[in-house]
Amino acid sequence: MGAAASSDFHRHQHLMSDLDRLVTRQHQLIHSAFKLSDGALVHENTTEAEVLSRSIPPGSRCYVWKQDPTVARIGIRKVFLPHAIYPGPKDADIEVVLALPAAAGAVPEKDVKATAIANPDDDHDFLCDIKGDPFCFDLVHTFTVARMTLDMYVRDLKIDWKWNWDLNLAAGQKKTPLKIICHAGEKPNAVYHRGKKALKFYYFTEGASTTYLCRSFDIVAHETGHAILDALKPRLYSCHDGQAGALHEAFADLTAIFAILDQLDMCEDIIAETKGDLRQAKYLTAIGEQFATAMKANEKDAYSRSEAETETQEHAEVMGMRNANNTVTGKTCPPNDIYQLCNVFTGFVFDCLVDIFLWERNPKYETSDAVTLNRVARSVRRMLLLALFESSDVPSYLELAKGMASAAKVIARNDPGDVVKYQKIIDEHRHKRCLAVAGLPDKVEEEVDLNY
């Protein structure tokens, strides 16, 4: 090897060594940024090697409704879950069951549609035939969405996940997975139940159509969001009014939005359909649109069949049960309606997402709009998570908004962004939304405080 070649080789070695150190440092910053001060959600004995481990189990491929059966254009797609998944499906964190454990003498809650758990094929994949066994398909789809949603937050948090009931579990003890029952009975509802350690999805019939709520990506992600927040902020679970009660619904709605934007193919679809105008992305901003469509169709059947028939499906605007693209403020929402109150905070975070995306997008000279949207959504999501970690046990909207602005400085270490601009956007929208007075009878806005 010549002198010049030798010099280039050693220079290359030094560069690679520097790059490795930078990557390691980046992981350490993310880990430290999201680690709770009391270590409640982090194994105390977790080593750096374990945190930075890149070992990936074989995993399984699964089919999933990328939105819900009414959005036929998107339909069913195949996804890969990098986990050891067993018949059910189930893994260490999530388990689909056909019945929930019941106390002695109590009537057990059962899946009233599926007759058997889902089994993998010879390649360890769960590629069920929706036409051959639609209810088995539901088991796989629901597990997959819940798993994808949890994975999104675990990647942010860099921790060994524990549900609420396992927070005080000693190292080495077996965790209890979150159970899912996909067809819990007939009524228009879906719930997270801490005591039963379960998500339950129901179905309902309107006219000749039956809507299975477990088939809606956003509803499954929403309910999983409830379970995730219950692990992060346990005291909020018992709050049923005011901002504290509404925050659970807002976080769950935002989880549904973030879970969609965590998928690059969905970001590409949103950009293509809206030309980058996120406020036109109906299936992104509308939470539970299949649910709402079925309920509204029934109302039209009851009150105005002739009018309903004059409106084509293509032109019927679906707003969902709730919509992140709203104009509700702390001064205009009813103080005792947690579902209107949650719209205030959901709308605030969505406003920030829209404006940060508009600020960052530059498809001509930087990355594509879809890649930018995916990155910005991750940054906003991480700002919210860090704000939650740094907040009180029962945080207010204003506390979280200020926490997000402060978190922008930490997030920018790993996700490039204009910190000052992000903080200005957050401050602008927290004042527009009147976060400080949401749910309060005396609606007097707070003084401006821009110190971080």
C-alpha positions, 0 to 999 in steps of 0.5 A: 500500500502506497503512502497516499493510499495508507494516509487515505485509509487511516483518514477513513478509519478516523472518520468512521470512528468519529461517525460511530461516536456521533451516532452513539451520542445521538442515541444517548441524548434521545434516551436521556431526553425522554427518561423520567427523573424517578426512573419509573418507566426505565429499568434501573439496570439497563445498560448502554449496550442494551439501549443501543442494541440493534438486534431485530427478531425475525418478525412477521408480516401482517395485513392491515386496513391502512385506514378503514374499509370505507377508504377503499382507495387505500384499502388493505396493505402488508406490513412487517412487525419486527417482533417475535409474534405467536398465535393469537396474535400475541407478543410480550406486550399485546395479546388478542384474546377470545375471552377476558378473565372473569371473577368467580361467578361473573359472566366472562366477556367473550369475542362473539364473532371470532371462533378461533385465534389467528395462527401464523403460516409456515413463514411465521406470517399472519396473512389471513384471507379477509374473504375466507375468515373476516373475523380472524382477519380482524384479530390480526389487523387490530393487533397490528395497529396496536403494535405499530402504535406502541412501537412508534412511542417506544422508538421515541422513548427508547425504553423497555415498555411497561403498561400501567399495571406493571410500572412497579414490576421488579426487573426480571419479572414477567410482564402482563400484556395488554389484552384486546377483544375485537368483537366484545358485543353489539353497541357503538363503542370502543374502550380502554379498561385499566382494571381489565387490562384490556381494549374492547371493540364493539360493533353496531348495525345501522340499516343493512350495514354493520360497522366493526370498530376494530377495523378502523385504524384510527379508532384502534390507535386512539384506544391504544393511546389511552392505554399508553397515556395511562402508563405515562400519567397514571393520575389522569385516568381518574380525572373525568372533567376539566382539562385533565379529563379532556387531556386523555381524549386529546392525547388519544386523538393525537395518537391516531394522527401521529400513527398515520403520519409515522407511515411514510406511504401514508404521508405520500398519499396525504401529500398527493391527495392534498398537494401538501395542504394538511387541512384538506386531509380528511382521513388524517384530521377526522377521528372515527370517520367510519363510525361517524359516517355510519351514525350520520347515515342512520340519522339521515335515514330517520329524518330525511331519506330523500335528501340523503339520496340526493347526496353522492358518497363522493361529495358527502363531507365526513368530519368524524366523531371529532376533528383536529382541524377545528376552530374551538378555543378555550373561550368558545368551548363549553366548560363542562364538555370534555369532548369539546375541551379535548378539541381545543388541545388537539387543534392546538397541536395540529395547528403547530404541526401544520405551520411547522410543516409549512415552514420546513417543506422545501421539496425542490432543494431538500427532501420530498414533502412526504419525508418532511411531513414524516419528520415534522410529525415525529418532532412534534410528537416528541415535543409533546412526549417530553413536555408530558414527562417534564410536567406535573402529574395532572398537567394543564394545557398551558403547562404542556404548551410551554413544555413543548416550546422548551422541548423544541431545544432538546428535540432539535439535537436529534431532529434538525429544525429551527428552534426559535421558529418552532417556539414562535409557532407554539406560542402563537397557537397557544394564545390563539387557542386560549389554552389557559382558560379552556374549561374555566368559568372565568375566561381571562387569558394569562399574561404572555410569557416567552421565557424558556 
